[in-house]
């Protein structure tokens, strides 16, 4: 495979090979889909049992510099504070940083 001289020069100078007006973040949508499917399954199961206790959620947390935080991005969204209740998933992903 051949590389043109402008591309080689950009690479050697440490410049990016493309320019964009926005910074994009990776979004692992499969983890959210898995969470939703699990939740729907538990809801259907609970409705079928009617009256029995629904199992509680387990959340994995980690401590960093004396602060506790959820260790999963799905938990960050699913267990978000009431202040952010109206923020949809798309906006949450746009604004969140890890």
ROTILO-429927 format. One record per residue (C-alpha): y, x, z. Coordinates in steps of 0.5 Angstrom, whole numbers, plus 2048, in hexadecimal, padded with zeros to 3 digits. Layout:
<nodes>
YXZ
...
</nodes>
This chain:
<nodes>
800800800
8078037FE
80D802802
8148027FF
819808801
81E803804
818800808
81680780A
81D80980C
81E803810
818804814
81980C815
82080A818
81D80581C
8217FF819
81D7F8819
81A7F6812
81D7EF812
8237EC815
8247E5818
8297E181C
8257DF822
8207E2827
8197DE826
8147DE82C
80D7DE82B
80A7D782D
8037D682F
8027CF82E
7FB7CF82F
7FC7D0836
8007C9837
7FB7C5832
7F57C7837
7F97C583D
7FB7BF83A
7F47BD838
7F27BF83F
7F77BA842
7F57B483E
7EE7B583F
7EF7B5847
7F47AF846
7EE7AB842
7E97AE847
7ED7AB84D
7EF7A584A
7E77A4849
7E67A5850
7EC7A1853
7ED7A285A
7EA7A985B
7EE7AF85C
7F07B3856
7EF7BB857
7F57BF859
7F87C4854
7F77CB856
7FD7D0854
7FC7D7853
8027DB856
8047E2856
80A7E685B
80F7EA857
8147EE85B
8137E9861
8147E285C
80E7DE85B
80D7DB854
8087D7850
8047DC84C
8037D8846
8087D5841
8057CF841
8067CE848
80D7D0848
80E7CA843
8097C5847
80B7C784E
8137C784C
8187C5851
81B7BD851
8217C084E
81E7C2848
81A7BC847
81E7B9841
81D7C083D
8187BF838
8127C5836
8167C7830
81D7C8834
8197CB83A
8167D1835
81D7D2832
8207D4839
81A7D783D
81A7DE83E
8147E2841
</nodes>
